[in-house]
């Protein structure tokens, strides 16, 4: 799907979210990446094969005592 040089990371790779945005819809809370991934504002994803990736919430930072 990607025509960029160098090519964007694949959808199932560990760096799949680094692909270029080809359609952004911030008013709806999602973006389509060059590799076919739908990336949602809550950090969830829908992969091109239909698998869903649950949102990854940031870990709370513990205060130093």
C-alpha positions in Angstrom: 0.0 0.0 0.0 2.8 2.4 0.8 4.5 4.3 -2.0 6.9 6.3 0.2 10.7 5.9 0.0 11.7 4.5 2.4 8.6 2.5 2.8 6.4 3.0 6.0 6.5 0.3 8.6 4.1 -2.6 8.2 0.8 -2.6 10.1 1.8 -5.6 12.3 5.4 -4.4 13.0 6.4 -3.0 16.4 6.7 0.5 14.8 3.5 0.3 12.8 2.2 3.6 14.3 5.1 5.4 12.7 3.5 5.2 9.2 2.5 8.4 7.6 -1.1 9.8 8.0 -3.0 9.7 4.7 -6.4 10.8 6.1 -6.9 12.7 9.4 -10.3 13.2 11.0 -9.5 14.7 14.4 -13.1 15.8 14.8 -14.1 12.2 14.7 -11.1 11.0 16.7 -9.2 8.8 14.2 -6.6 8.8 11.4 -5.8 6.4 8.6 -2.2 5.5 8.3 -0.4 4.6 5.0 -0.1 1.0 6.1 -3.8 0.6 6.5 -4.0 1.0 10.3 -6.9 3.1 11.7 -5.4 4.9 14.7 -7.8 6.3 17.3 -7.2 9.2 19.6 -7.5 6.9 22.7 -4.4 5.0 21.3 -6.5 2.1 20.2 -6.0 0.7 16.7 -7.9 -1.3 14.1 -5.5 -3.3 11.9 -6.1 -3.9 8.2 -6.9 -7.6 8.9 -9.7 -6.6 11.3 -7.9 -7.2 14.5 -8.4 -4.6 17.2 -5.6 -3.3 19.5 -6.8 -2.1 22.8 -5.9 1.4 23.9 -2.7 1.7 25.8 -3.1 4.1 28.7 0.0 5.8 30.1 1.3 4.3 33.3 0.8 6.5 36.3 4.1 8.0 37.6 4.8 7.3 41.2 6.0 10.2 43.2 9.4 9.8 44.8 9.2 9.6 48.6 
